[in-house]
Amino acid sequence: AAMRVNRREFLRKSICAALGGAGLYSALGNLRLIGSAAAAQRPGGFSDYKALVCVFMYGGNDSFNTVVPMSGQDLTDYLGARSDLAITSGLNALTPTQGPGNYGLHPAMPEIASLFNSSKAAVVANVGSLLYPVTQQEYQDGTVPTPAQLFSHDDQTNQWQTSRPDDANANGWGGRIADLLHSANTGAVPMSITLSGQNRFQRGGVVNQFSVDSWGASCAATGDPDCGPFQVTTMSYLGEGPESWMINWDDPNVVANDVAAYNALVASGTQAHVLERAYADAATHTMANSALINTALGGTTLATTFPDTDLGNQLAAVAMLIKVRAALGMSRQIYFVSVGNYDTHGTQLSDQQANLGELSQAINAFYNETVQQGIANSVTTFTASDFGRSLAVNGDGTDHGWGGHHFVVGGAVNGKRIYGTMPSLRA
């Protein structure tokens, strides 16, 4: 007997079955339709909580000195290629159940090594942005298309964050995920929150990223008993920016007049131009979101002491915001944090020691806090970077390269594995 399916049910099942397929975006060209299908599949919204946290290492982390061979032909090749830049002692051995068993992590990364060996982290090896598989000879001959400006920081950052090396104007893949799920995520504030300013990763067609400062989280994260509550701030008053030196901030009358002028600027119904109205709407929503988050945060504190570093404070702020997820009605969230100084053309050994130590300690504290909150299986953290770096050395540093190794951390991660294939280390 023939089975009859109504049009709405057919669309819902067809679209949801194809979520994530590359052809779906070009075929439909409308992420709102996908989001509506996701909501139709879950009429009451999501009943659980999930968060994705991107840790972006700006500058291009050198992966060859991050995940390092400890024995065999790989070690021989590595020592021959890396010369004085090779790391020969203090490595944190990895004991994978899948992947090569002769590798260890940089000496500054015992925390992530421990997470890996306890199945809470995995290594994704030798990944980068390409249009097609390509050999060295094919690249040199120009017979296979490659992404534009393959060794450019800006271009490769955009391509990493969008997963679309063929489209310079694409939205970020984090933003596209938010667009897909927003109608079933009935929270009070945007599900995409950045602790590191505007970024391509979270740029979507429907969901706007909400930017939060992390400075307010630093003293609470380090256990300072005199610390006040973490507050989300909005720099939305006249005088902020290049011309702020003209304002006498010690004069309360000047400040009051300044704030009054700004409030008049964004008051509802006073704008004659469409761009003015768009600005006023954005500013009003930003202030409203800030008020909602600050009310939810109250005197929120964390059980885990975070390192008082740039990345540590950003991840502490993420942990605080996750802790008040129920008060904000959030069931799905995407966070973005970042650190810089990974462009190690020189002084790489000392710079990477500091960089990777900060990374390892901050991610470990963040994971431990998710355990304290009972949501370790619901929060997944991953690293990304512009690109890897060259195997060949350049004095006491390295040049821009292609792919690199990255980490995925969380209770739901199928860890203690090295996914992918390690690159040749032969010079």
Beta strands, then each sheet from edge to edge (+ up, - down):
strand 1: 50-57
strand 2: 67-69
strand 3: 92-93
strand 4: 103-105
strand 5: 121-127
strand 6: 192-194
strand 7: 210-211
strand 8: 332-339
strand 9: 379-385
strand 10: 389-394
strand 11: 397-400
strand 12: 404-409
strand 13: 418-419
sheet 1: 7+ 6+ 8+ 1+ 9+ 12- 5+ 13+
sheet 2: 2+ 4- 3+
sheet 3: 10+ 11-
end
